Amino acid sequence: MLTRRQFLKVGLASGAVLAGAGWLALRQGRAPAPGFQWLDKRAAAIVAALVPVVLEDALPADGPARKEAVKEVVQAFDRAVSGLSPAVQEEIAQLFALLGLAAGRFIVAGVRSAWHEATPDEVHAFLRRWRTSRFGLLRAGCQALTQLLLAAWYGNPASWERIGYPGPPALDGRRG
């Protein structure tokens, strides 16, 4: 259990990292990466690292098919976030700014290596810590990331066969 002194130290350090991430994100501005509407290069790398862990067995097991599925989920995540309100987009941008900084990634997420080099075990541990955190903000961040990833995958027609979903009905009564 944390002592009060440790809690205050962690709180101050986390606050400083958050403030730094927010300042850096505002200073640098956000420009979507090529091929994306909303995700910048760092955010796309974070999402790509999360996809295989969050969707584990839902993705195809085959190498090229799995790689393509991850790419499609990242693109669908991008489309989903680009359709959200500006206020929600700003909150997600701040989350990605924090996770994109080496210090933020290490202190807040517990991931030592860059996102594109992170092992599934590191990413899984990060998500587990945030999902079970006593801090509501971390739990909300985990839920936002995982829910957007799940929606991005299950909104993809490539996932429907694996779950036995025939697709949405057409207006004339036939399946589309």
C-alpha positions as CSV (number, residue, x, y, z in Angstrom):
1,M,0.0,0.0,0.0
2,L,1.2,3.5,-0.8
3,T,2.1,5.8,2.0
4,R,0.8,9.3,1.9
5,R,4.2,10.7,1.0
6,Q,4.6,8.2,-1.9
7,F,1.1,9.0,-3.1
8,L,1.9,12.8,-3.1
9,K,5.2,12.2,-5.0
10,V,3.5,10.1,-7.6
11,G,0.6,12.6,-7.9
12,L,3.1,15.5,-8.4
13,A,5.2,13.6,-10.9
14,S,2.1,12.5,-12.8
15,G,0.7,16.0,-12.8
16,A,4.0,17.4,-14.1
17,V,4.1,14.7,-16.9
18,L,0.5,15.5,-17.8
19,A,1.1,19.2,-17.9
20,G,4.2,18.7,-20.0
21,A,2.4,16.4,-22.4
22,G,-0.4,18.9,-22.8
23,W,2.0,21.8,-23.3
24,L,4.0,19.8,-25.8
25,A,0.9,18.7,-27.7
26,L,-0.3,22.3,-28.0
27,R,3.1,23.6,-29.0
28,Q,3.7,21.0,-31.7
29,G,0.1,21.0,-33.0
30,R,-1.5,18.0,-34.4
31,A,-1.2,17.0,-38.0
32,P,-2.7,13.7,-39.2
33,A,-0.2,11.2,-40.5
34,P,-0.4,10.4,-44.3
35,G,-3.4,8.3,-45.0
36,F,-5.2,9.3,-41.8
37,Q,-7.9,11.8,-41.0
38,W,-7.1,12.3,-37.3
39,L,-4.4,10.1,-36.0
40,D,-0.9,11.5,-36.1
41,K,2.2,9.2,-36.5
42,R,2.6,8.6,-32.7
43,A,-1.0,7.9,-32.0
44,A,-1.2,5.5,-35.0
45,A,1.8,3.6,-33.5
46,I,0.0,3.4,-30.1
47,V,-3.2,2.1,-31.6
48,A,-1.3,-0.4,-33.7
49,A,0.4,-1.7,-30.6
50,L,-2.9,-2.0,-28.7
51,V,-4.8,-3.8,-31.5
52,P,-3.2,-7.3,-31.2
53,V,-3.6,-7.2,-27.4
54,V,-7.1,-5.9,-27.2
55,L,-8.4,-8.1,-30.0
56,E,-6.1,-11.1,-29.4
57,D,-8.0,-14.1,-30.7
58,A,-10.5,-12.1,-32.7
59,L,-7.9,-11.3,-35.3
60,P,-6.8,-13.8,-38.0
61,A,-3.9,-15.9,-36.9
62,D,-2.2,-15.9,-40.3
63,G,0.7,-13.4,-40.6
64,P,-0.3,-11.4,-43.7
65,A,-4.0,-11.5,-42.9
66,R,-3.3,-10.5,-39.3
67,K,-1.1,-7.6,-40.4
68,E,-3.9,-6.4,-42.8
69,A,-6.5,-6.7,-40.1
70,V,-4.4,-4.6,-37.7
71,K,-4.0,-2.0,-40.4
72,E,-7.7,-1.9,-41.0
73,V,-8.5,-1.5,-37.3
74,V,-6.1,1.4,-37.0
75,Q,-7.8,3.1,-40.0
76,A,-11.3,2.4,-38.6
77,F,-10.1,3.8,-35.2
78,D,-9.0,6.9,-37.1
79,R,-12.4,7.3,-38.8
80,A,-14.2,6.7,-35.5
81,V,-12.3,9.4,-33.6
82,S,-12.5,11.8,-36.5
83,G,-16.3,11.6,-36.2
84,L,-16.4,12.4,-32.5
85,S,-17.0,15.9,-31.0
86,P,-14.1,18.3,-30.9
87,A,-14.1,18.1,-27.1
88,V,-13.8,14.3,-27.0
89,Q,-11.1,14.5,-29.8
90,E,-9.1,16.9,-27.6
91,E,-9.3,14.5,-24.6
92,I,-8.1,11.6,-26.8
93,A,-5.4,13.8,-28.3
94,Q,-4.2,14.6,-24.7
95,L,-4.2,10.9,-23.9
96,F,-2.1,10.1,-27.0
97,A,0.2,13.0,-26.3
98,L,0.9,11.6,-22.8
99,L,1.3,8.1,-24.0
100,G,3.5,9.3,-26.9
101,L,6.1,10.9,-24.7
102,A,8.8,8.5,-23.5
103,A,8.4,9.8,-19.9
104,G,4.6,9.5,-20.0
105,R,4.8,6.1,-21.6
106,F,7.1,4.8,-18.8
107,I,5.7,6.6,-15.8
108,V,2.0,6.4,-16.5
109,A,1.8,3.3,-18.7
110,G,4.7,1.3,-17.5
111,V,5.9,0.6,-21.0
112,R,9.7,1.0,-21.3
113,S,10.2,0.6,-25.1
114,A,8.7,2.6,-27.9
115,W,5.2,1.6,-28.8
116,H,6.2,0.0,-32.1
117,E,8.7,-2.2,-30.1
118,A,6.5,-2.9,-27.1
119,T,5.8,-6.6,-26.4
120,P,2.3,-7.9,-26.1
121,D,3.0,-8.6,-22.4
122,E,4.0,-5.0,-21.8
123,V,0.9,-3.7,-23.5
124,H,-1.3,-6.2,-21.7
125,A,0.2,-5.2,-18.3
126,F,-0.4,-1.5,-19.2
127,L,-4.1,-2.1,-20.0
128,R,-4.6,-4.4,-16.9
129,R,-3.1,-1.7,-14.6
130,W,-5.3,1.0,-16.1
131,R,-8.4,-1.2,-16.1
132,T,-8.0,-2.0,-12.4
133,S,-6.6,1.4,-11.3
134,R,-8.1,3.1,-8.3
135,F,-8.0,6.3,-10.4
136,G,-11.1,6.8,-12.4
137,L,-9.2,8.8,-15.1
138,L,-7.0,5.9,-15.9
139,R,-10.0,3.5,-15.9
140,A,-11.8,5.8,-18.3
141,G,-8.8,6.1,-20.6
142,C,-8.5,2.3,-20.8
143,Q,-12.2,2.0,-21.4
144,A,-12.2,4.6,-24.2
145,L,-9.2,3.0,-25.9
146,T,-10.6,-0.5,-25.8
147,Q,-14.2,0.4,-26.7
148,L,-13.0,2.4,-29.7
149,L,-10.8,-0.6,-30.8
150,L,-13.6,-3.1,-30.4
151,A,-16.0,-0.9,-32.4
152,A,-13.4,-0.4,-35.1
153,W,-12.9,-4.2,-35.4
154,Y,-16.5,-5.3,-35.2
155,G,-17.7,-2.6,-37.5
156,N,-15.4,-4.1,-40.1
157,P,-17.1,-6.6,-42.5
158,A,-14.0,-8.7,-42.4
159,S,-14.8,-9.6,-38.7
160,W,-18.4,-10.6,-39.3
161,E,-17.8,-14.1,-40.6
162,R,-15.7,-15.1,-37.5
163,I,-18.7,-14.2,-35.3
164,G,-21.4,-15.6,-37.5
165,Y,-22.9,-12.2,-38.3
166,P,-24.4,-12.2,-41.8
167,G,-24.3,-8.4,-42.1
168,P,-26.9,-5.8,-41.9
169,P,-30.2,-6.3,-43.6
170,A,-30.7,-4.5,-46.9
171,L,-33.8,-2.2,-47.1
172,D,-35.4,-4.6,-49.5
173,G,-35.2,-7.4,-47.0
174,R,-32.1,-9.2,-48.4
175,R,-28.8,-9.2,-46.6
176,G,-26.3,-6.6,-47.8
